[in-house]
């Protein structure tokens, strides 16, 4: 089993319900066990500002699935919950599930980058992650605590 951290986000179609449904789907994944979930946070959207605020969380999962198998499973959950992939980056969405960390792996594949790119600058990722992985050391040697010091708690509201 490898420890994986999944970022969850939604700003359409009752976001709190979207995240709860996604967590139930994560708990039902084969070869996986949902271990812990952070608090939910409201956050300002990245990109276009003419969209609702997001609700975000981070979940810890142990899995024997390979990284791309897990990615496929997460994208299937997104589709089941009404996600429509559009060309617009950072637009509104019913559900976004991102693999933030996959054990101590460093992955740079066309479909998957781990650690997730720009997670180091996103308070809506770092603060929920810190709730469930306080002393985390990232695969590139950085400490989560150092990333938090460089990323202020701005635009977030703990729900």
Buried (B, 14 or more C-beta within 10 A) or exposed (E): EBBBBBBBBBBBBEBEEBBBBBBEBBBEBEEBEBEEBBEBBBBBBBEEEEBEBBBBBBBBBBBEBEBEBBBEBBBBBBEEBEBEEEEEEEBBBBBBBBBBBBBEBEBEEEEBBBBBEEBBEBBBBBBBBBBBBEEBEBBEEBEBEEBBEEBEEEBBEEE
